[in-house]
Amino acid sequence: MIIEKDLLTIKEASAWASGYLKKNVTTLNISYLIQYGRIKKWQ
């Protein structure tokens, strides 16, 4: 079960991914991944 605190905004996800990958991950990159089903969107 997903708890609300586990969810990130696109901006937060971008910042986390950038730190994790040590590369620049933009909000557009995250939006693309959501749009094409690579990561799930929580509505």
KOLSENU-579404 format. One record per residue (C-alpha): residue number from 0; x negated, y negated, z negated. Coordinates in nm, 4 decimals. Example, Ala and Ser with C-alpha at 12.3 -4.5 7.8 and 13.67 -1.06 7.14 Angstrom:
R    n         X         Y         Z
R    0   -1.2300    0.4500   -0.7800
R    1   -1.3670    0.1060   -0.7140
END
This chain:
R    n         X         Y         Z
R    0    0.0000    0.0000    0.0000
R    1   -0.1310   -0.3458    0.0913
R    2   -0.1225   -0.6101   -0.1775
R    3   -0.0920   -0.9727   -0.0721
R    4   -0.4311   -1.0592   -0.2233
R    5   -0.5949   -0.8206    0.0251
R    6   -0.4714   -1.0238    0.3224
R    7   -0.6810   -1.2938    0.4871
R    8   -0.5973   -1.5865    0.7079
R    9   -0.7574   -1.5914    1.0515
R   10   -0.9986   -1.8584    0.9294
R   11   -1.0933   -1.6512    0.6224
R   12   -1.1340   -1.3397    0.8378
R   13   -1.3633   -1.5321    1.0702
R   14   -1.5820   -1.6496    0.7809
R   15   -1.5965   -1.2992    0.6315
R   16   -1.6834   -1.1345    0.9641
R   17   -1.9535   -1.3933    1.0330
R   18   -2.1187   -1.3202    0.7004
R   19   -2.0796   -0.9443    0.7342
R   20   -2.2158   -0.9248    1.0898
R   21   -2.4671   -1.2087    1.0488
R   22   -2.3313   -1.3490    1.3788
R   23   -2.0945   -1.6309    1.4641
R   24   -1.7382   -1.4939    1.4730
R   25   -1.4853   -1.7615    1.5635
R   26   -1.1153   -1.7793    1.4870
R   27   -1.0573   -1.7244    1.8601
R   28   -1.2467   -1.3935    1.8365
R   29   -1.0193   -1.2827    1.5512
R   30   -0.7064   -1.3975    1.7369
R   31   -0.8149   -1.1986    2.0425
R   32   -0.8648   -0.8842    1.8347
R   33   -0.5173   -0.9242    1.6827
R   34   -0.3552   -0.9930    2.0206
R   35   -0.5009   -0.6803    2.1786
R   36   -0.4318   -0.4570    1.8801
R   37   -0.7904   -0.4036    1.7652
R   38   -0.6935   -0.5223    1.4184
R   39   -0.3433   -0.5143    1.2719
R   40   -0.1381   -0.8253    1.2151
R   41    0.0671   -0.8425    0.8998
R   42    0.3905   -1.0357    0.9478
END
